[in-house]
Amino acid sequence: MRFVLTGEQREFARSLDALLRAADTPGVLRAWAAGDHGPGRALWRRLGDAGVFALAVPEAYGGVGPLPVETAVACVELGRYAVPGPVAETLAAGVLLAGAGGPAAKEWLPGIASGAAMLSLRLPGHGPYALDADAADAVFTVDGDGLRRAPGPGELSVSADPARRLFRPDPGGEPVAGGRAVEAASRAAGDWASFATAALALGCGEELLRATVAYVRQRRQFGVPVGSFQAVKHRLADTLLGLEFARPLLYGAAVELTEELSGGRAEAGSPEPGAGVGSGTEPAEGPPGSGLGTGRGAGPLGAGSGTGPGMGSPGSGSRTGPGMGSLGAGSRTGPGMGALGAGAAVAAAKAAAGEAGYAAARTALQLHGAIGYTEELDLAWWLRRARPLRDAWGTPSACRARVLAG
């Protein structure tokens, strides 16, 4: 499948890239891990001003959403820069509170949309933890058909990533809403959390690959860059393929979520007016600053290790097959993800992106050698983040089981 972002969506990604490039996220991560949330909250507010969190909040509450495609675009960029904080959880909280309705939605959704509020969640079937509950303005938990606001962050647990702090929320708390609306909203919020985490994992993997490609170009052994060795090229090419095969699943899930929100699937071959259907031949842009080769034969090292026919430009997130619709339209002009429901499509994306991101971390660690183990290396924060992102909001095995169940 080939998915083509609109010009506005690509510009949105570029604007986030510029914002985050200037934000010194490694410094923000170190402060966050040490318990200093000030720099992270300041970055959070700037992301709110850029419209990131409004993407999951309905217009009635000051948002612009829900917009799954734009959410994927944003979260990939946030993943590339390892932005700390409960990003997926806050987006999912917007979906949860909008679905549950009531006073809590009026109280919290405008703050989510503006970036003033940071929320965390614990939902049934997704483990006992709430991410960064100590930094969140509120922690919401769902038990059965009851939605509550936890009375406190609870006990801190050990995490593989010190900038992803896991808490077991204190039991009890103030009842917020109940009934079938909460059950449905909880399921939708779980899908959104998994979807956003898949995008974060994909972005994390992209940055790991970009940094590793840059490193093997400069590191020399036997008088030549180690990136010229065939074994290194093959390892990087395999990593690239994993990320590139995960990308259409992520955007396919975005299309499915869009169609679910609209109350039905678009008819295959019948895009909405102004859809901007891709011809299957125009180039698509890769992530800003990816540093990867462009075009057939470029390969990750720019040394003739091609990506193979039909793979598109490395880092482009596209395929060269014909007849795929614009993502901005929420429609599809060819067969693809439609056989799956939105939940199963999200699970497929999460499994693929999570494992691709973790594989990128393993590649990065091996090819960086001993320096990859040092905390002084900024890349260490991405290396330690890849596995938690793989397992958060749906382990690969759980996601595959959901796909098989349909």
Phi, psi and omega in degrees: 000149176238122177248133183241119176288148176286167177300321179295320179294320177294322178293323176299316178297318180295322180293321177292321177301315180295318180298314185284329179298328181271001190265354182052059183297328175301320177294321177296319179297316180297318178295317181299315180296330179277359179095003178265102185270358184302305179299323179293320179292325178296318176295322179301316181294323177294322176294324175296320177297330179281353176093011185297311187279341175292345183294336181257002184251132179298156181300329181298340181246019177095006179262192178232008190246199004283138180232092184297320183297311179296328176297318177298315179302313182294315185290328174299317179295317179296325176293323179297329180256007176051047180298126181282164177108166183280070183296303181298323182292321179292318176299316179293326177297325176299318178292318181298310184290324177296322179287323180284328179070193177086188184299326182297323178296316180293329182284319191254329187297318177300324178291322175299313184300322184276346185090003179284334184246138175239121185239155173232165188221153163226120183241152179300139177084003182234028175088169187269003190257153170239123185288133174051042182296333180289334180268341185287149176285335177202151176238123180253139179233148177239128174231111184065239179252022181246130177253127181230156169262118184298143182286343180192168183293331179088200187277135177280135178246161181286138177232148176296333179249111183295345177267004172240091187270124186257132180233147170263105185303144177300142180291165179079212180111173184286124175295137182249316181198168179202173178100186184296331179299323179291319179300312180295318180294325179294318178296317179295320180294322177298319177296318180293321178296317178295319180297312180294323178293323176301317179293320177298319179295320178297315178297320177300315179297321178300316181292321177299318179293316180301313181294323181290319176301315179297321182291315183287344173286331184259333179285131185242144176213138185056032175081006181223157176298139180295340177293347178276351180284138185298321181298323178291317178302315182297319180296318179292321179296319177298320179296316178299316180298319179300315179293318182289330176283335177285329186299311180295333175293321178297312182286332172297320176296323177298318178297317180296318177296320178298316181290326176296319179294327181279355175090012178170163181273141174293145180291130179302132179084003181230074180294158178290159178303138179074020185292332180068051184297132180289146179278348183086003181236339184286148181288153174239151185272145174276178179297139181304136177070021184291329179073009180270159179295160179233128175100162181298133179090353181285312179067168182292339182259354184064029185234031175089007178269088189290162181270356179088158182293144174080007182266346182074184180288139175304133180079007185275336182071027182223167175234160183262012177290152184280158164079033176252138187280166176290139177295328183296343183272343185067028181225174190217138181245017179204170180291152179177247188281355189298338180290340179261149169285173183299318181297316179291324177295320176297318179297320178297318179295318182296316179298314183291313182291320180297315180288325178294319178295319179292321176297323176297323178294318179295319177297314181299318181294317181295315186280340173280340180072211187297331181297336180293342181274348189275137179289340178293334177285122181304326183298340179303329180292325176287321179299321183279345182272333190299315182290314175303322177294325178300320188263341181291140176056040175123103176292162178304319181293319179295321180293320179295321178298322179291322177297315181296326178286346180080000000 
